Each structure stands twice: as structure tokens, then as C-alpha cells.
Amino acid sequence: MNYRENQHYVNKHGQQLKHFMIEKFGLEEYKIWCKLNAFKYQSRAGKKEGNSTIKDLNKRDDYINEVFETEMMRQFLTEDLRDLANEFEFWEGK
């Protein structure tokens, strides 16, 4: 995420929401939140009116890049999210 451009995540003191979230919830919960948001964007890619598949996949990648430092880790998560999104399409609930 480009926090320099996304000033709507900054408070009146110039502090990033991301840093506040990590302080209040911890790094591990922040990582889980990022992973779940990445899954959300993977699952809805191309489905939400007014949002292109590319835009949603770019948002997915923003969340993945926020948490996973290496290209290999990002690739594994991207593949897992694709598999989960495909599984979701056939899930009938309980």
C-alpha cells in the first residue's frame, strides 16, 4: 500500500493507521487481517460493479506485500488465496 498517497490512513498528527493497529492488536493479528483482506479481494475479483479484476487483484497484492517480504512467500500465499477463492465458489455452507 502506498501510504504516502493514501493520506486517508493518516491522523492529524501524521501517524499511520497501520502503526496504530500493530501497536493495539499486535503484529500477528495485523498479518492475519492483511491475509483476510487479500483473500476478500481475491474472492471478489471482477465481481463488484465498478471494480475491475485488475484493481481487485492489485489490492490483494497490496495486502500480501504488506506482510510477506520475500517473493517466494508472496507467491505461495497468492496461490493459496486463488485455491481458497475457487473453493469458496463451490461452497454450499453448512
C-alpha positions, 0 to 999 in steps of 0.5 A: 500500500502506498501510504504516502498517497493514501493520506486517508490512513493518516491522523492529524498528527501524521501517524499511520493507521497501520502503526496504530493497529500493530501497536493495539492488536499486535503484529500477528493479528495485523498479518492475519487481517492483511491475509483476510483482506487479500483473500476478500479481494481475491474472492471478489475479483471482477465481481463488484460493479465498478471494480475491475479484476485488475484493481481487485487483484492489485489490492490483494497484492497490496495486502500480501506485500504488506506482510510477506517480504520475500517473493517466494512467500508472496507467491505461495500465499497468492496461490493459496488465496486463488485455491481458497477463492475457487473453493469458496465458489463451490461452497454450499455452507453448512 
